[in-house]
Each structure stands twice: as structure tokens, then as C-alpha cells.
Amino acid sequence: MPNTVTHRSTPGPPLKLALLLYPGCMPAGLFAAADMARAANLRSQSKLIEIAWVGVDRQPVPTWQGPALTPNLALEHANADAVLVPGLWLSSPEGVDASLTLLAPVVQALRALPRQTALWSYCAGVALAAGSGRLKHQRATATWWLRAPLEQQFPGVHWCFDEPLVTGPRAITAAGANGYLPLMLQVLAARMAPQALKDLQELLMLPRPRTVHPAFAGHDLMTTTQPELRRAMLWVQQNPASGLTLPQLADALGVSPRTLARRVQQHAGMPAAQWMRRIKLRQASEALCDTALPLKRIAAVLGYASEAGLHRAFTQATGQTPLAYRMAHGVR
């Protein structure tokens, strides 16, 4: 399965991560990613990730309403295992095309990367990754309000806007301005022991700005450190609500249904079937809060058998109708 995360139990060479600076980028996520990498190295007492700051060339790069930053290396000379592309400021979806034109040298530099170099991006930075052609025929996500221009300009990408994080063999994409957090957490989960990762989360992870309803507390990648349960959560997010079964999930993870049910109960304090339903309902809650999509469309995207079924399950779990929830928790 494409989103498998396996903890690396034996030390290996550090992952060489290039943090890409380009004109108009919003570098806060790059600084946060660098801090997380340094903290992971310190916590593990080994060099898990090696950071390099790169640009199309080594000239100072003006950032969005911030200082000019000077790369250490040109991207083509970085010899990176992965490149992290930060977001950029867009005032409207219509700005995607103009930004791609203005940043054509950056897009070209990404296109010229060796095939084995992984490309990671989040928020509006995903547009640059898509523009490079390196997301073609792959699953990817991005900030929800860029759905229309991205689907129109890059129909060869398998867009999954209902998923906050999508991983693949050569790319990781995340939605939202804080998308670097789940992205880096996904990367570190494959390279750190669960307890070490938990320590890192408690030290560095920032809470989401929107209050999470108690019904969905603990049902997200940010708070789950066990690799097997993270894999399970990703599988549930990717599959339609009407087709979720414990045997199928257990088969995808390579464990018995009984073993999986026991582990979920120990972790979440609820039966596995209920846990899976809550994960899908959390996806619905995020769509209600972050998009203007009608409930019927949300139900279809998430694979519910009917709008009425989603309405009934959501109301039962939260004590609020989807409309009331949107009005209370949605971004205004």
C-alpha cells in the first residue's frame, strides 16, 4: 500500500533534505522543518536528517514581506534525497497561473531534478510541484480553495483534496499553511522510535488554530505516534466510508482482525469499527469547516452511501447537525 510508514530500527545514512527558497515564498515552514530535523537529530543522538538551504542559484532570495535569504547551494548541486517546497502567498485562486509564469525558473529547476529525488510540498507550494510535472499520475493534495485551478491546469494529477496528507513513492503533499507539520511528522515517524517521536511532538508541535470537537480528539495524524495506527488511519482516510471493514483494514496492514481490534481498543478506547467511522467523520468535519461544499458533495467525496447517512452519523457523534457544526467551528 502506498502510504506505508515503517520505523527504521537500524541507523543508516542521513536523509539529505533541501529546503527550497524562491522569490515570494513564505519561509516559516522551512524554518520549522529545520528545527524539527535538528531536534530529531538531538533526540536520537544521531544524524537522521541533513539540512541544506537551496535556491535556483546562490543569489539572495526575497521572501514574502520578509528578509532576503541567501541559499547555501544551488538546487542542481544539492544532491538531495528530497526537496521541500514551501507555500507562497496567493490572494485568490486566479493567482496560480500568474505565479507559475513568474516562477518559471523555479518550476524548471524542479523539473530537472533527478527522478530519484523526492519532492515534498504543502499549501500553495503544491502548485509548483504540479507545474514541474513530477506529480503527474500520482495522488496529491493541496489547500482546498485551490481545487478549481489545480484540477483545471493539472488534470493528470490524481487530486485528493479531502485528504490532509498524501504520500507516494516520490512525492509527499500536504494541505494548509501548516501542512509542513504533518508532512515532517510523517517523515520522522519512519525514522524514529515511537517514544522519541512522542517526545518531539510534545516539545515542538503546535496546536491547530481551530478548536477540535471532543468527538474527534486523537483521531488525526498529528497526535498518533504508533506507526501501525498511522498506517491504519491513512488507509481509512483514503477509502470510501461505505466500504470500511475491519477485515479489509487488517489485511492491508498484514495483521489479523483480532490483533488490530485489540490494538485500536488499547489506543483509542473504542471498538475498531467505531474508530474508523470517527476518522471519516473527522474528514467530514474538516470539509465542513474549511470548504463551502454542500453536505451532499462532501458525502460523495468521502464515499458515504447517502447524504442522509452522513447527516445522521455526524449528528449522533457530535450532538450537532452538520450545518450547526459548520456555523460553530467553520473558518469565518
Summary of the structure (lengths in Angstrom):
residues: 332
radius of gyration: 19.8
end to end distance: 37.2
largest distance: 57.8
contacts: 1070
relative contact order: 0.10
helix: 49%
strand: 12%
